[in-house]
Amino acid sequence: MKLKTTFDGMTLNNPLMPAAGPLVGDDKKMAFLRDAGCGAIVSKTISTKDPHIPRPCIFGDKHQVMNSELWSEHAMTRWRDDFFPRYIKNNDRPLIVSVGYSEGDMETLIPMFDEVADAFEVSTHYVGTDLSVIANTVKTIRKHTDKPVYMKISPHLPDPEGFARVIKEAGANGIVAINSLGPTMKIDLAGRRIVYGNEEGYVWTSGPVIKPLALAVVHKIKTAEPDLTVIGVGGIASADDVIEFLLAGASAVQMLSAAMIKGKQLYKKILDDLPGALEKHGFSSVEDAINTRLVNDVVYHANTPTLIEEKCIECMLCVKVCPYHAIEFKDKITFDSERCFQCGLCVAQCPTDAIEMKP
Ligand SMILES: Cc1cc2nc3c(=O)[nH]c(=O)nc-3n(C[C@H](O)[C@H](O)[C@H](O)COP(=O)(O)O)c2cc1C
């Protein structure tokens, strides 16, 4: 199974890379994920200033990660003098250097890392929502590099299509979508306290809970600006998730939180699972998935669901969850076609796939 993906002059042996964060916070960490097989390596975001990070700063459960971490705790000169020189000695795949944040920061950071970077990823997480500021940042970056430039969009940016248009016009190659969601909040009920927040009490949320949002942003951007490269990130936790992002419009993907929840070995597991998952879903390669057009066969009237009797275990979940009171148990599960709104929730909830809605 061919896993390679090519965009903006870079070829990755597979589409999975780490997202900027603590798992790529120095050369040893980046080397661990290179050895795990990631198709490209992204660094932690490097800034010109020291971050002031509250502790504790990372909460995780099985659905999400919440953090009040900021950019790299290491100075830009440490990256220039120690981490990158050590890392690139054994590097054989694209290195994407993540930098932040302002136009002024770019004047310093892009020339500093241009020699070592195969591409730049630029966080816009803390620069507000004014698209002209972002456009000017891209123009400044372009003055200092010919390498591919990917602007990273945050979910608090209200207009992904507008973001895509301005960064394309200003000379960027694509977008990394999305950064973590927020501000969000984590309350410790027993202690009546905010344990993980920043000074204002807020955290950023990532991991499986944000996957639907990330998919939508990827799809919006690719639909609005098909010529832009989109790197999808947000909630990926399995090989199937990777394929979903490719179908939504991504040319490659990144992952962080799921590997923080389940362990760093998840990168290798997803890469091991990816060929089988592509085959199971009928794709001949990663490029085949990328080039497949996503079908949206929206209809406004459907049929009342029907029961596949031999699969029904009479658990009554459908009766309990039906929002329209349209399902009853009368010797067997029955559907009231007068009350049924054809919403599909029972089909989605049935634990044994015993309910179907024929087109
Ligand atoms: C602890 C933590 C630190 C992060 N640090 C950065 C960072 O330095 N730069 C950045 O662009 N994104 C950062 N992110 C956001 C991730 O790169 C990613 O966009 C987001 O978490 C969504 O992907 P995920 O659900 O796979 O984690 C961080 C996320 C977490 C959880």
The ligand as a Gaussian input file, in Angstrom:
#p B3LYP/6-31G(d) Opt

LIG

0 1
 C       -0.175000      20.739000      25.595000
 C       -0.345000      21.335000      24.243000
 C        0.589000      22.224000      23.739000
 C        0.442000      22.783000      22.475000
 N        1.391000      23.635000      22.003000
 C        1.265000      24.147000      20.758000
 C        2.275000      24.974000      20.221000
 O        3.311000      25.236000      20.821000
 N        2.064000      25.503000      18.991000
 C        0.938000      25.225000      18.253000
 O        0.819000      25.712000      17.131000
 N       -0.012000      24.404000      18.729000
 C        0.133000      23.862000      19.950000
 N       -0.829000      23.008000      20.428000
 C       -1.978000      22.662000      19.565000
 C       -1.702000      21.371000      18.780000
 O       -0.586000      21.515000      17.942000
 C       -2.917000      20.958000      17.927000
 O       -3.179000      21.949000      16.961000
 C       -4.173000      20.776000      18.752000
 O       -3.879000      20.192000      20.001000
 C       -5.199000      19.901000      18.015000
 O       -4.655000      18.636000      17.690000
 P       -4.834000      17.340000      18.640000
 O       -6.289000      17.226000      18.956000
 O       -4.296000      16.180000      17.833000
 O       -4.016000      17.608000      19.841000
 C       -0.700000      22.444000      21.701000
 C       -1.641000      21.549000      22.204000
 C       -1.468000      20.983000      23.439000
 C       -2.479000      19.983000      23.942000

